[in-house]
Amino acid sequence: MRLRFHYPAQFAARIERQGDINMRLTVLILLCGLFLVPASPAQQETPSLMPLPASLQMGSGQLAIDPSFTVSLSGPPDARLERAVHRFLEQLRRQTGMVALDMKTVHEAGELAIQIDGVAREIPELGEDESYSLIVTSNGATLRAPTTLGAMHGLQTFLQLVRITPQGFATPAVSIQDKPRFPWRGLMIDSGRHFMPLDMIRRNLDGMEAVKLNVLHWHLSENQGFRVESKKFPKLQEMGSDGLFYTQAEIRDIIAYAADRGIRVMPEFDMPGHSTAWFVGYPELASAPGPYEIERHWGVFDPAMDPTKESTYKFLDTFIAEMAGLFPDKYFHIGGDEVNGKQWDGNPQIQQFLRTHNIKDNADLQAQFNTRVQKIVSKYGKLMMGWDEILRPDLPKNIVVQSWRGQESLADAVKQGYSGILSSGYYIDLMQPAASHYAVDPLSGAAASLSPEEQKRILGGETTMWAEWVSPENVDSRIWPRTAAIAERFWSPQSVTDVDSMYERMEVESRRLDWLDLTHNSSYLVMLRRMVGSDDIAALKTLADVSETVKGYSREELSPFPPTSLSPMNRLPDAVRVESMTARQFSLLTDQIVSGKMKLGTEVRIRSLLLRWRDNPIDLEPAAMRSSLVKEFMPLAHDLSALGSAGLQALDYLDRGERAPEDWKTEQLAMLEKIKKPTSQLELAVLPAIQKLVEAAANQPPVTP
């Protein structure tokens, strides 16, 4: 016998008969006490940290955070650390609403005492000591670190410890010993396909600091735009950027801003492919005659640099010298991916060059190009980095390979003596859930069989924000909060794998990131209001809350129009969250019912959601009549309604202990299969949970007389 909880009878009839939204809310309010289970003292003492530290031990008591809270510094003078402490205090003011927080002089004692042994390099470098220890008691806190970088990381951990308690703001007593697992923990931002303004770069650097990422990989040239001012070759930005580029002064400001946060800035200038924007101003670089225009569409295109002309290398020598002087990081990324070779195949002079020099194919031709470029990069004191395609055994062993093809490709590079980082599995533009990224580890898969010495050459990883389907308005929502989960994979011990814990902590961190003015949460409602044309977004939000953009590269195939770099990004697929937390919570609730381990109040919550989904087309119709942006997705609302109805019917069968008829099961499963095939670039994330309910209703044991 299963115990089921129902609405009170006088409410249930009215809800089913009238679909009264206000009454549904009334029921939820009356029953809310059933849903909120107070945490145990042990649960209350567990801090929500992301990334999790290498070692954490809970103490007893807590440290109060009040307006008298102060910070003191000891150790060698460090202006960067002082600036970090001022940022820390400003962040603490925002989190607590207190205005009197202060930093004391070096010799005075503060509630938080910071001690460093040495000053980190002004421009961060790979492999610096980033460790720290943080001890918090009810009497005060001590943060110790060998260098500035560790102290800065410890400050971010302290901010994550702060929470509201019955006694006011406080941090729990803890003892933390922490250091990163990998020295290379990056975020790649693509400013080439869609230009990203400086405020977007800055606020995302703030987000990176919060979760202990330390490399901004800045993709600055693409078929769709060349984004950096060159004083040597001004037609690069004048003709290849639509006027959307960063001046050298702005680049220096960003580098300084990042360095203040312990973050390296590595540029990427893609060559010899992905280079159409170069050729708009300098067509002589290309392997086929011009003229060229900025590419507006997406994909892999034919234009590529001519690797057979000395003038190409003369140009690149001057350009790389200029950029090496602008970007102080030791690494210089040349891209090197996705050269289809069609221009090389169609150029008689290039084909003659291959025959004359006994070069057997385009892969070898590109390898020769990479060798020449590597020597130029090395000439100006840099180490060359590129995507998988650059890997050839004749290149120096100090290059770094960035693997987008997978862990096997990375392991192959490492076996040949090269260092590498992993990006395969961390392509956040593919709109995969956080759990799928969290399951990927730079040292798993093919890398797990490497020797310990070989594994040391895997430096870490980078999450990649390619920009075909993002704008400055919604890009934060594609980066965060999932990147916080990936940052944990790069920082925390490999044994940290609890997905449920990750989601709980990621949601907390997502709210914390709001204090940094990241727009991953705020842009959602703004975009929905624009679609509706008013503040009455409840019905559209109901639909959006359970919708996700299709995964992988299928969005372009389902686009109602050929997408270009000029296409507006104001539709529902641009607004919805990457991962529906409503759907995740609904799935957890349905699992309780299907498993027979339902908690009190679960069915009330499920029925409330199902009723709202069933009625969504009726609720949404007024907005659809006013807005083309809403009307486009009315078919999706009808699909959601069908799912709501199926879920309600399944619950009814389960409540009665009655096995659903076979023809009902067949009809519902056919409906679900039809809805699974997306037609609007969106998919309804609650569908799998609805299917569980349908199958549970159809497969439960029949009632015995």
matplotlib code that plots the C-alpha trace (Angstrom):
import matplotlib.pyplot as plt

x = [0.0, 1.4, 0.7, -0.4, -1.0, -3.9, -5.2, -7.9, -11.1, -12.7, -9.7, -9.1, -12.4, -12.1, -8.6, -9.5, -12.7, -11.6, -7.8, -7.9, -4.3, -4.9, -6.4, -3.4, -1.1, -3.3, -3.0, 0.8, 1.0, -1.2, 0.9, 4.3, 5.2, 5.2, 7.9, 10.4, 12.3, 14.7, 18.3, 19.9, 22.7, 25.3, 23.8, 23.7, 27.5, 28.5, 29.8, 28.9, 32.3, 33.1, 35.6, 35.9, 39.3, 41.9, 41.3, 38.5, 37.9, 34.9, 35.4, 33.0, 31.5, 31.5, 33.2, 30.8, 31.0, 29.8, 30.6, 33.7, 35.2, 38.8, 41.6, 45.3, 48.3, 51.8, 54.7, 56.5, 54.7, 52.5, 50.3, 48.5, 47.5, 46.3, 44.1, 42.8, 41.9, 40.0, 38.1, 37.4, 36.0, 33.9, 32.5, 31.9, 30.0, 27.8, 27.1, 26.2, 25.0, 27.5, 29.3, 31.9, 34.3, 37.9, 41.5, 44.0, 47.7, 50.3, 51.1, 47.6, 45.6, 42.4, 39.6, 41.1, 44.9, 46.7, 50.3, 52.3, 55.9, 56.7, 55.3, 54.1, 55.2, 53.4, 52.3, 51.2, 53.1, 52.4, 53.4, 53.5, 52.6, 48.9, 48.4, 47.0, 45.7, 42.7, 41.8, 38.7, 37.7, 35.2, 38.0, 39.4, 40.7, 44.2, 45.0, 48.6, 50.1, 53.6, 52.7, 50.1, 48.2, 47.5, 46.3, 44.0, 42.5, 42.0, 40.1, 37.6, 37.1, 36.5, 33.8, 32.1, 32.1, 30.1, 26.4, 23.4, 22.7, 20.2, 22.9, 23.7, 26.4, 29.1, 31.5, 31.7, 34.8, 37.0, 40.5, 41.3, 44.5, 44.2, 46.0, 45.0, 45.3, 46.3, 48.3, 46.3, 42.7, 41.2, 38.2, 38.4, 36.3, 35.7, 35.5, 36.1, 32.7, 30.7, 32.6, 32.5, 32.7, 35.1, 32.6, 31.7, 35.4, 35.9, 32.9, 33.9, 37.4, 35.8, 33.8, 37.0, 38.7, 35.7, 36.1, 39.9, 40.4, 43.7, 43.9, 41.8, 42.4, 41.2, 40.3, 40.9, 40.8, 38.2, 36.5, 34.0, 36.3, 39.8, 39.5, 42.9, 44.4, 47.7, 49.8, 52.0, 49.1, 46.2, 44.0, 43.5, 41.2, 40.1, 38.8, 38.3, 36.4, 33.2, 34.8, 34.5, 38.0, 40.1, 42.7, 46.1, 45.5, 42.3, 44.2, 46.8, 44.0, 42.4, 45.8, 46.4, 42.9, 43.4, 46.8, 45.4, 43.1, 45.9, 44.8, 47.0, 45.8, 46.9, 46.0, 44.9, 45.4, 44.1, 46.4, 46.6, 42.8, 39.9, 41.5, 39.2, 39.2, 42.9, 42.5, 39.9, 42.7, 45.7, 44.5, 48.1, 48.3, 45.6, 46.1, 43.6, 43.1, 40.6, 38.8, 37.6, 34.8, 34.2, 32.4, 28.8, 27.9, 29.2, 31.3, 34.6, 35.6, 38.1, 40.4, 43.8, 47.1, 49.6, 52.3, 54.6, 55.4, 58.2, 56.1, 53.6, 56.3, 57.7, 54.2, 53.8, 57.2, 56.3, 52.8, 53.9, 56.6, 54.0, 51.6, 54.3, 55.2, 51.5, 50.7, 53.2, 52.1, 54.7, 52.3, 51.1, 48.2, 48.2, 45.0, 45.9, 42.6, 40.2, 42.2, 40.3, 43.0, 40.7, 42.5, 45.8, 44.5, 43.2, 46.4, 48.9, 51.8, 51.2, 50.9, 54.2, 55.7, 54.6, 56.2, 59.4, 59.9, 58.6, 55.7, 53.2, 50.0, 48.3, 48.9, 52.6, 52.4, 50.6, 53.3, 55.9, 54.0, 53.7, 57.4, 58.2, 55.7, 57.0, 60.5, 59.0, 57.1, 60.2, 62.3, 60.2, 60.4, 57.1, 56.1, 53.7, 50.4, 47.7, 44.9, 45.4, 46.1, 49.5, 50.9, 53.8, 56.9, 59.4, 58.1, 60.0, 58.8, 58.1, 55.0, 51.6, 48.8, 45.2, 42.9, 39.5, 39.4, 39.4, 41.4, 43.0, 44.4, 45.7, 47.3, 48.9, 50.6, 51.8, 53.3, 55.3, 56.8, 54.5, 52.5, 48.8, 45.5, 42.1, 39.1, 37.2, 34.2, 34.3, 32.7, 30.1, 28.7, 27.3, 24.7, 25.3, 24.3, 26.8, 26.9, 28.2, 31.1, 31.7, 32.1, 35.1, 38.5, 41.8, 43.4, 40.6, 39.9, 43.1, 45.1, 44.4, 46.9, 49.7, 52.7, 52.9, 55.7, 53.5, 50.5, 52.5, 52.6, 48.8, 48.7, 45.0, 42.1, 40.0, 36.3, 35.5, 32.9, 32.6, 30.4, 28.3, 25.1, 25.9, 25.7, 27.0, 23.4, 23.2, 26.8, 27.1, 24.2, 26.1, 29.3, 27.8, 27.1, 28.4, 31.9, 32.0, 31.5, 34.3, 36.5, 36.1, 37.2, 40.4, 41.1, 39.7, 40.9, 40.0, 37.9, 35.4, 32.7, 29.3, 26.9, 24.1, 26.5, 27.9, 24.4, 23.5, 26.8, 26.7, 23.3, 24.6, 27.6, 25.4, 23.6, 27.0, 28.1, 25.2, 27.2, 29.9, 27.4, 27.4, 24.2, 23.6, 20.5, 19.3, 19.4, 16.9, 13.9, 15.0, 14.9, 11.5, 10.0, 11.2, 9.5, 6.2, 6.4, 5.4, 6.2, 3.5, 5.9, 4.5, 3.1, 6.2, 8.4, 6.5, 7.4, 10.9, 11.7, 11.3, 12.8, 16.4, 18.1, 18.9, 22.3, 25.4, 25.5, 21.9, 20.6, 21.8, 20.0, 16.7, 17.0, 14.0, 16.4, 20.0, 21.9, 24.6, 26.8, 24.2, 21.1, 19.3, 19.5, 16.2, 14.2, 13.3, 16.3, 18.6, 16.9, 16.3, 18.8, 21.2, 20.0, 16.5, 16.7, 12.9, 13.2, 15.9, 13.9, 10.8, 12.8, 13.9, 10.3, 9.0, 11.8, 10.3, 6.9, 8.3, 10.5, 7.7, 9.8, 7.6, 8.0, 5.0, 4.0, 5.7, 2.5, 1.1, 4.2, 4.1, 0.4, 0.8, 3.5, 1.6, -1.6, 0.4, 2.0, -1.3, -2.9, 0.1, -1.3, -4.4, -2.3, 0.2, -2.3, -2.8, 0.9, 1.1, -1.6, 0.6, 4.1, 5.5, 8.4, 5.9, 3.6, 6.5, 6.6, 2.9, 3.4, 5.9, 3.4, 0.9, 3.5, 4.1, 0.3, 0.2, 3.0, 1.1, -2.0, -0.2, 1.5, -1.8, -3.4, -0.5, -0.7, -4.4, -3.7, -0.9, -3.2, -5.9, -3.4, -4.9, -2.7, -3.2, -4.7, -2.3, -3.9, -3.4, 0.2, 0.7, -1.0, 1.1, 4.4, 3.7, 3.0, 6.2, 8.2, 6.8, 7.6, 11.2, 11.9, 12.5, 11.3, 11.9, 15.6, 14.1, 13.4, 11.2, 13.5, 10.7, 9.8, 12.0, 10.4, 6.9, 7.8, 8.8, 5.4, 3.6, 5.7, 5.2, 1.4, 1.3, 3.6, 2.4, 0.9, -2.8, -5.1, -6.0, -9.5]
y = [0.0, 3.4, 6.5, 9.4, 13.0, 14.9, 18.4, 19.0, 18.0, 21.4, 22.8, 19.8, 20.0, 23.7, 23.4, 20.6, 22.3, 25.9, 25.8, 28.7, 30.0, 32.0, 29.1, 26.9, 29.5, 29.5, 25.8, 26.0, 28.7, 26.7, 23.7, 25.3, 24.1, 20.6, 21.4, 23.2, 20.8, 22.6, 21.6, 19.8, 21.6, 19.5, 20.5, 24.1, 24.0, 22.6, 25.5, 25.8, 26.2, 25.9, 24.8, 22.5, 22.8, 20.1, 19.7, 21.1, 20.3, 21.8, 23.4, 24.6, 28.0, 30.8, 34.1, 37.1, 39.5, 42.9, 46.6, 46.4, 43.6, 44.5, 42.9, 43.2, 42.4, 41.2, 40.2, 42.0, 45.1, 44.2, 46.8, 44.1, 42.3, 45.6, 46.2, 42.6, 43.2, 46.4, 44.4, 41.8, 44.3, 45.9, 42.5, 41.8, 45.1, 44.0, 40.6, 41.9, 45.4, 46.7, 50.0, 50.4, 47.5, 48.5, 47.4, 48.1, 48.9, 46.3, 46.0, 46.2, 43.0, 42.4, 39.9, 38.5, 38.4, 37.8, 36.8, 36.2, 35.0, 36.5, 38.7, 37.0, 38.1, 41.3, 39.4, 35.9, 33.0, 29.3, 27.2, 29.8, 28.6, 29.2, 27.4, 28.9, 27.9, 29.5, 28.9, 30.5, 30.4, 32.3, 34.7, 35.5, 34.1, 33.6, 33.4, 32.3, 31.9, 31.6, 34.2, 36.8, 34.4, 32.0, 34.8, 36.1, 32.6, 32.4, 35.7, 34.2, 31.2, 33.4, 35.3, 32.0, 31.1, 34.2, 33.6, 34.9, 33.2, 33.7, 35.8, 37.9, 37.4, 35.0, 32.4, 28.9, 27.8, 25.8, 24.7, 24.7, 23.6, 24.3, 24.2, 23.6, 20.3, 21.9, 25.0, 25.9, 26.6, 28.7, 30.2, 30.9, 33.9, 34.3, 38.0, 37.2, 35.9, 38.3, 41.3, 41.3, 44.8, 45.6, 45.6, 42.0, 41.0, 42.7, 41.2, 37.8, 38.2, 39.0, 35.8, 33.9, 35.2, 34.1, 30.5, 30.4, 30.3, 31.8, 32.0, 34.2, 32.7, 35.5, 34.5, 37.7, 37.0, 35.0, 34.9, 37.3, 39.9, 41.0, 42.6, 44.1, 47.4, 46.9, 50.0, 48.1, 46.9, 49.2, 47.8, 44.7, 46.5, 49.3, 47.0, 43.7, 44.5, 46.6, 49.1, 46.7, 46.2, 46.8, 49.5, 48.7, 50.9, 48.9, 45.6, 46.8, 47.9, 44.4, 42.7, 44.8, 44.2, 40.5, 40.4, 42.2, 39.2, 36.6, 35.8, 35.5, 36.8, 34.7, 35.9, 33.7, 34.9, 32.1, 31.1, 29.9, 29.2, 31.0, 34.1, 35.8, 39.0, 39.3, 39.3, 42.1, 44.6, 42.4, 40.1, 39.3, 37.0, 34.7, 31.6, 32.9, 36.3, 38.8, 40.9, 39.5, 40.6, 39.9, 36.6, 36.8, 33.1, 30.3, 27.3, 26.3, 28.4, 28.0, 31.1, 30.4, 32.1, 31.2, 29.2, 29.2, 32.9, 34.5, 37.7, 35.8, 35.1, 38.6, 40.0, 37.5, 38.3, 42.0, 41.3, 38.8, 41.1, 43.8, 41.5, 39.9, 43.4, 44.0, 40.7, 39.9, 36.3, 33.6, 31.8, 32.8, 30.8, 30.5, 28.5, 26.2, 24.3, 23.4, 24.2, 22.5, 23.1, 23.9, 27.2, 25.3, 22.6, 25.2, 27.3, 26.1, 27.9, 26.2, 22.8, 23.4, 24.3, 20.9, 19.1, 21.1, 20.5, 16.9, 17.9, 15.0, 16.7, 19.7, 18.3, 18.4, 21.9, 23.2, 21.5, 23.4, 26.6, 25.9, 25.2, 28.6, 30.4, 28.6, 30.0, 33.5, 33.1, 31.8, 34.7, 37.1, 35.2, 33.3, 29.7, 28.6, 27.0, 25.7, 23.3, 19.6, 20.1, 21.7, 18.5, 17.1, 15.3, 17.8, 20.7, 21.6, 19.9, 23.2, 23.9, 23.3, 21.4, 22.3, 19.3, 19.9, 16.4, 14.5, 12.8, 10.3, 13.1, 14.8, 11.6, 11.1, 14.5, 13.8, 10.5, 12.3, 14.6, 17.6, 19.4, 19.9, 21.0, 19.6, 21.5, 18.6, 18.0, 21.7, 23.3, 25.3, 26.7, 23.2, 23.8, 20.6, 20.2, 20.9, 17.2, 16.2, 18.7, 17.7, 14.0, 14.9, 15.0, 15.9, 12.8, 10.3, 8.4, 7.8, 9.9, 7.5, 5.0, 7.5, 7.2, 9.7, 11.6, 11.8, 13.0, 15.9, 17.2, 17.6, 21.1, 21.4, 22.6, 25.3, 25.8, 27.4, 30.0, 30.1, 32.9, 31.9, 31.9, 34.5, 38.2, 40.5, 40.3, 36.6, 35.4, 35.5, 33.0, 30.6, 30.9, 30.8, 29.0, 25.9, 27.2, 27.2, 23.5, 23.1, 25.3, 22.8, 20.0, 21.9, 22.9, 20.2, 16.7, 14.2, 12.3, 15.2, 13.8, 14.0, 15.4, 16.3, 18.2, 20.0, 21.2, 22.4, 24.3, 25.6, 27.2, 28.9, 30.1, 31.3, 33.7, 34.9, 35.7, 38.2, 40.4, 40.7, 42.2, 39.2, 39.0, 35.3, 35.6, 39.2, 39.0, 36.2, 38.2, 41.3, 39.3, 37.7, 41.2, 42.3, 39.4, 40.0, 43.8, 44.2, 43.0, 40.3, 37.5, 34.7, 32.6, 32.9, 32.2, 29.0, 27.9, 29.2, 27.7, 24.1, 24.8, 24.3, 25.1, 22.0, 20.5, 20.3, 21.8, 21.1, 24.6, 25.9, 23.0, 23.9, 27.7, 29.3, 31.5, 31.3, 32.5, 35.2, 37.3, 40.1, 38.0, 39.4, 37.3, 38.2, 34.9, 32.4, 30.0, 33.0, 33.8, 30.3, 29.0, 26.4, 24.0, 24.0, 23.7, 23.5, 20.3, 18.9, 19.5, 18.0, 14.9, 14.5, 14.7, 12.2, 9.8, 9.9, 8.8, 6.2, 4.7, 4.6, 6.8, 9.9, 12.6, 14.4, 17.2, 15.8, 15.1, 18.6, 20.1, 17.9, 18.5, 22.2, 22.2, 19.9, 22.0, 25.1, 23.4, 22.0, 25.5, 27.2, 27.8, 29.5, 31.7, 32.5, 33.3, 37.1, 37.6, 35.7, 37.9, 41.0, 39.6, 37.8, 36.7, 34.8, 33.6, 31.7, 29.4, 28.7, 25.2, 24.5, 25.7, 23.2, 20.4, 21.4, 21.3, 17.8, 16.8, 18.3, 16.4, 13.1, 13.6, 14.4, 11.3, 9.2, 10.5, 9.7, 6.1, 5.8, 7.3, 4.8, 2.0, 1.2, 0.1, 2.4, 0.8, -0.4, 1.8, 4.8, 3.9, 3.5, 6.8, 8.7, 7.2, 8.1, 11.7, 11.8, 10.5, 13.2, 15.9, 14.6, 15.7, 19.5, 21.8, 25.2, 25.0, 24.2, 21.1, 20.5, 19.4, 17.9, 15.3, 12.4, 12.8, 12.8, 9.6, 8.0, 8.8, 7.4, 4.2, 3.8, 4.2, 1.6, -0.9, -0.9, -4.1, -4.5, -4.1, -7.4, -8.1]
z = [0.0, -1.0, 1.1, -1.1, 0.0, -1.6, -1.7, 0.8, -0.9, -0.9, -2.8, -5.1, -6.8, -7.5, -8.8, -11.2, -12.3, -12.7, -12.8, -10.3, -10.1, -7.0, -5.3, -6.3, -4.7, -1.6, -1.3, -1.6, 1.0, 3.4, 2.9, 2.7, 6.1, 4.7, 2.2, 4.4, 6.6, 9.0, 8.5, 11.3, 13.2, 11.4, 8.0, 9.0, 9.9, 6.5, 4.4, 0.7, -1.0, -4.7, -5.6, -2.6, -0.8, -0.7, 3.1, 5.3, 8.9, 10.8, 14.2, 16.8, 17.0, 14.5, 13.8, 13.9, 10.9, 12.1, 11.2, 13.5, 11.4, 10.3, 8.2, 9.0, 6.8, 7.7, 5.7, 2.8, 1.5, -1.4, -3.2, -5.1, -2.0, -0.4, -3.5, -3.2, 0.4, -0.5, -3.2, -0.5, 1.9, -0.9, -1.7, 2.0, 2.2, -0.7, 0.7, 4.2, 3.6, 6.2, 5.4, 8.1, 7.3, 7.3, 6.7, 9.5, 9.1, 8.8, 12.6, 14.0, 14.7, 12.8, 13.0, 9.8, 9.9, 6.6, 6.4, 3.3, 3.0, -0.3, -3.1, -6.3, -9.7, -10.9, -14.1, -13.0, -14.5, -14.9, -11.9, -9.1, -5.6, -5.1, -1.8, 1.4, 4.8, 6.5, 10.1, 11.5, 15.2, 17.2, 18.2, 14.7, 11.5, 10.1, 6.4, 5.6, 2.2, 0.6, -2.0, -2.9, -5.1, -2.3, -0.1, -2.8, -3.2, 0.6, 0.6, -2.0, 0.2, 3.2, 1.3, 0.5, 4.2, 5.1, 5.7, 7.7, 11.0, 13.8, 15.5, 12.4, 9.7, 10.6, 9.2, 10.7, 12.5, 10.0, 9.3, 5.6, 3.8, 0.1, -3.2, -6.8, -8.5, -11.8, -12.5, -15.7, -15.1, -17.9, -19.5, -23.2, -24.4, -28.1, -29.1, -32.7, -33.8, -31.6, -30.1, -26.3, -24.7, -22.0, -19.2, -20.1, -20.0, -16.6, -14.8, -16.1, -14.8, -11.4, -11.7, -12.6, -9.5, -7.4, -8.4, -8.6, -12.4, -13.4, -17.3, -19.6, -23.1, -25.3, -28.9, -30.8, -34.5, -36.5, -39.9, -38.5, -37.0, -36.1, -32.7, -31.7, -32.8, -34.7, -35.2, -37.7, -39.8, -39.1, -41.9, -39.8, -37.4, -39.7, -42.4, -40.6, -37.5, -38.3, -36.0, -33.0, -31.7, -28.6, -28.6, -27.3, -24.3, -23.5, -23.9, -21.4, -19.0, -19.1, -18.6, -15.5, -14.3, -14.7, -13.1, -10.1, -9.7, -10.2, -13.8, -16.9, -20.2, -23.2, -26.7, -29.6, -33.2, -35.4, -38.4, -41.1, -41.2, -39.5, -40.9, -43.4, -41.4, -41.9, -45.6, -45.9, -45.4, -46.5, -49.3, -50.2, -47.2, -48.6, -50.8, -53.4, -54.8, -53.2, -52.6, -49.2, -46.9, -43.2, -43.0, -41.7, -41.5, -39.3, -40.2, -41.6, -44.6, -47.4, -46.9, -45.5, -45.3, -48.1, -46.3, -49.4, -49.7, -47.7, -47.5, -45.3, -42.7, -42.9, -42.2, -39.3, -37.9, -37.6, -36.3, -33.7, -32.5, -31.9, -30.1, -28.0, -26.8, -26.0, -24.2, -21.4, -20.9, -21.9, -24.1, -27.5, -29.1, -32.9, -33.2, -36.1, -36.3, -39.1, -42.2, -45.0, -47.6, -50.5, -51.3, -51.2, -53.5, -56.0, -56.1, -58.9, -57.2, -53.9, -55.6, -57.4, -54.1, -52.7, -55.5, -55.5, -51.7, -51.6, -49.3, -49.6, -48.4, -46.8, -43.3, -43.9, -45.5, -42.4, -40.3, -42.1, -41.6, -37.9, -37.6, -39.2, -37.0, -33.9, -34.6, -34.9, -31.6, -29.9, -31.3, -29.3, -26.1, -26.2, -26.1, -28.9, -28.1, -30.5, -31.0, -31.6, -35.3, -34.7, -33.1, -35.2, -33.7, -35.3, -33.2, -30.0, -26.8, -25.1, -27.1, -25.5, -27.2, -26.4, -27.1, -28.4, -30.0, -26.7, -24.0, -26.4, -28.4, -25.3, -24.1, -27.5, -27.3, -23.7, -24.7, -27.4, -24.7, -25.1, -22.4, -22.9, -21.5, -22.0, -23.5, -24.9, -22.5, -21.4, -24.5, -22.7, -26.0, -26.7, -23.9, -22.0, -18.3, -15.6, -14.7, -18.1, -17.8, -14.2, -15.2, -17.4, -15.8, -17.5, -15.9, -16.7, -19.9, -21.9, -19.6, -16.7, -18.1, -18.5, -16.2, -13.2, -15.1, -18.2, -16.2, -14.9, -18.4, -18.4, -17.1, -16.6, -18.8, -20.2, -20.6, -24.0, -24.7, -28.5, -29.6, -32.5, -30.4, -27.7, -27.4, -24.7, -23.2, -22.7, -22.7, -18.9, -18.7, -21.0, -18.9, -15.4, -13.2, -15.0, -15.2, -11.4, -11.5, -14.1, -12.0, -9.2, -11.5, -12.2, -8.6, -6.2, -5.6, -8.3, -5.7, -5.5, -7.7, -5.8, -8.5, -6.1, -3.8, -6.9, -7.9, -4.4, -4.1, -7.7, -7.1, -4.0, -5.9, -8.7, -6.3, -4.9, -8.4, -8.7, -6.2, -8.9, -11.4, -13.6, -15.5, -15.8, -13.6, -14.2, -18.0, -18.0, -16.7, -18.7, -22.0, -21.1, -20.4, -23.8, -25.5, -23.7, -23.9, -20.2, -16.7, -16.9, -17.7, -15.5, -18.3, -20.5, -17.5, -16.8, -20.3, -20.2, -16.8, -18.2, -21.7, -22.7, -26.0, -28.1, -27.4, -29.5, -32.9, -33.8, -33.2, -36.6, -38.3, -36.6, -37.1, -38.8, -40.7, -41.9, -38.8, -39.3, -37.0, -37.5, -36.5, -33.5, -30.3, -28.7, -29.0, -26.4, -27.2, -26.5, -23.1, -21.5, -19.1, -20.3, -17.7, -16.2, -12.4, -12.4, -14.5, -12.2, -9.1, -10.8, -11.7, -8.1, -7.0, -9.5, -8.5, -5.0, -6.3, -8.7, -6.1, -3.5, -1.1, -1.4, 1.3, 2.7, 0.4, -2.7, -4.6, -3.9, -5.4, -8.5, -9.1, -8.8, -11.5, -13.8, -13.5, -14.4, -17.4, -18.6, -18.5, -20.1, -23.6, -22.1, -19.8, -22.6, -25.3, -24.4, -24.7, -28.0, -29.5, -28.7, -29.5, -32.5, -30.2, -28.0, -30.7, -32.4, -29.3, -28.8, -30.3, -27.6, -25.0, -26.3, -26.1, -22.4, -21.9, -23.3, -20.9, -18.0, -18.8, -19.2, -15.8, -14.1, -15.6, -14.5, -11.0, -10.9, -11.9, -9.3, -6.5, -7.3, -7.4, -10.8, -13.7, -16.7, -19.8, -22.5, -25.1, -22.8, -22.4, -26.1, -26.8, -24.2, -25.3, -28.9, -27.8, -25.9, -28.8, -31.0, -28.6, -28.2, -31.7, -31.3, -34.0, -32.4, -31.2, -27.8, -25.9, -22.9, -20.1, -18.0, -20.6, -19.2, -15.8, -17.3, -19.1, -15.8, -14.4, -17.5, -17.4, -13.6, -14.0, -16.8, -15.1, -11.5, -10.2, -10.8, -7.8, -6.2, -5.1]

ax = plt.figure().add_subplot(projection="3d")
ax.plot(x, y, z, "-o")
ax.set_aspect("equal")
plt.show()
